[in-house]
Amino acid sequence: MLRTYDRFVAPPRDTATSNAGDGVIGAKDRPSNLTGASDQDVVASAVRGHEAAFRELVRRYERPVFSLLYRMVRDRALAEDLAQETFIKVLNGLKSYRPEFKFSSWIFKVANNVAIDQIRKRGVDTVSMDGAPDARTPDARAASALQLRGQGESPLQEVEARELGSAIERAIGRLRPEYRSCIVLRHVEGHSYEEISEMLDLPLGTVKTYIHRARNELRGLLEDRRA
């Protein structure tokens, strides 16, 4: 289970909080239905200093943010630390969010930048191709994993597929961080080119170029393995 972010979910500096009613959010200011509100509405409420809105954003995005970070660094404890860092950056920088854009793209961009900074500092050299770390059942984990084997394969073929998966993880880990992000978002997380372009704040053509170059590099790395 992911760690609780309650200790740092606090209104950004220079925002006033309502102290009427329950001492946290005044009844007259409290959004009537945070759960059903759009991301943009929740962000607007959070910017006004409503702590419940911060908590709602964390509730919505802690798992997908953690999943992306875990795919990038393949270390649960490190991914949790990076998720905490991501949410601190997000919650302290909400005023810079532009509501005409998807909030999910904005927060994934922050998370991706945190991961790339970590990779550059520590040289994290692997990417997880296993099922999503928050998958709660074997079926859910299998459904979110990168499939490398077909139905009805023999045990030997399954072992070979797993070895190939490990080789792919290592190969992706040798890519430059920008290529790694694009490959993970496209082929592991399953996002479209357009979504990746928005998440990473890159031109669509650049995203396609990065993925094309990354595939070529991966092909060369995997051919070296077979040589």
N, C-alpha and C positions, 0 to 999 in steps of 0.2 A: 504494500500500500504506500502511496506517495506520502511524503511528509506533510504536515499541516503548515500552511503559509500564514496562519493567523497572526503570528508575531510581527510580520512586516507589512500586513495589509493595513495601511494607514493612509489618510488623505495626504496628497502632495503638500509640500510647503506652500505657504501663501494662499491656501484655500481655507475658507471658513466653514466650520461644521455647525450644524444646527444643534442646539442643546436643549430644545424643548422636548416635552414628552418623555421619552425613555432615556434621555441623556446622550444618545448617539445620533439618532435621526428624528427630528420632530415629526409628529404624526401628519401634520399638514404638508410636509415636504417629502415624505416617504413615497417612492413610486408605488402605484397601486398593485402592479404585478411585474416584479423584476424578472421572474422566470420567463414570462412570455414577451418581454420587451425586446426590441431589436438591440443589437450590439451598440449601435450609434446612440440609442436612447440611454442605455446603461452607462456608456462612457460619459455622456453629457451629465448624468446624475453623479457619477464619480468625480468629475472635474469640479462639480459644485461642493464636493466635500462629503458626500454620503458614503459612509463606510460600507453599508450593505451592498452598494453598487460595486465597490472594489471586490468584495467577497464573491459576488455573482460572476464577475469577469474571471476570477481565479477558478471558480467552480466550472465554468464553461471550457476553460482552456488549459487547465493544469495537465490533464492527461495527454492531449495531442501535442502540447509543447514538450512534455517529458518524453513522449514517444519519438519525436523528431530528434531531440538531443541524444537520446539513447542510441538511436540508429547511427548517429554521427560519431559518438565516442565509445560506445559499447562498454560502458562502465556505469553500473546503476548508481553508485554513490556519487560519482562525478556528474552524471546526468542530473541527479537531484540538486546538487550544488549549482549547476548551471541553470537549472529551471528556476531556482530561487533568485539567482542573479538576474535572469530574464525578467521575472515579475517585478523585481525591484526597479529595473530600468523602465519597464512598461508603466508601472503605477506612478513613478515619479516624472514620467514624460508624457502623460496623457494629453496635456495641453497642445502638444505638437501633432497629435493625431488629427488627420483631416477626414471628416465624416463622409465625404463623397467617395472615399475608397473603402473597401472591405476591411473591417477590423482584423479579421483572421489573417489576411495577407500582411498587415502591419505588424502583428505580434509575432508571426512566423519569421518575418524579416529580422526582428530584434533577436529572436532565438537563434536564427542562423548566424547572425553576426557574433553572438556570444560564443557559439560553437567554433566558428572559424578562428576567433581570437585565441581560444583554448588550444585548437589544433596547431596554430602557428607557434604558440608559446611552448607547448609540451610535445609536439610531434606525434599526436595520437595517430596510430598506424593501422587502424582497422575500422570496419563498418559492419554493423549487425545486419545480417540478412534473415535472422530468425523472426518469428512472429512478434507482433507488437508486445512490448513488455507489460502492458496493462491488460492483455487478454486474459480472461478469467477461466477459460476452459480450453482443453486441448483442441477442440474444433475451431474455436476463435483464434487460437494461436496459429494453427495450420493455415487458416484462411487469410491471415495477414502476413504470412511468410512468403519470401520469394520462392516460387516453385521451380525446382531444377530437375525433377524426375517425373516420369509419366506413370499412368496407372498400370498395375500389373508387372512392375519391374521386379527382377529377382533381388534377393538380399545383397548380392555382389554389386548389382547395378545401383542399388540404393547407397551402398558404401561409396561407390565411385561418384555418385551425385553429391554426397555430403563432402567428399574431398574436393570436388569442383567448387562447391559453395564456399569452402574455406579459402580456396585459391582466389576466388572472386573477391571475397572480403579483403584479403591481403592486397590484391591488385588495386581495388578502389582506394584502399588506405594509402597507396603510393601516388595517387593523383594530387594535383595542386588543390588547395581547399575550395576554390571557386568551381572547379570541375566536379569535385566530390559532392558539393551541395546540390548541383544540378542533377547529377546521376541519382543521388539518394531521393530527391524530391520527385524525379520522373519515374524511376524504375523500382524504387522500394516503397515510397509513399503513394505513388500513383497519380501525381498531379499532372495537369495538362501543361503544355508549353506556356499558354497564356497565364495560367495561375502562377507558374514559376517566375515568369517575367514580372508579375505584380509583386510577388513575395520578396524577390531579391532586388527589386527596383532596377531591373536591367532591360534594355531593349529586347524585343522578341527575337530579333535576329542574333543578338549576342547569346541568348539562351540556347538557341538551336546550334550555334557554332560551338559553344562550350560542350554541349552534349555530343555533337558529332566528333569533336576532338577527343573527348573522354572515351568514347566508344573505340576510337582507333587506338588510343593508348592502351585500353584494356585488352583489345584484341592482340596487340603486340606482346603485352605482358603474359597473357595466357598462352600464346604460341611459344614463348620462351619456356614456359612450364612444360610443354609437351615435347620440346626439342631434346 
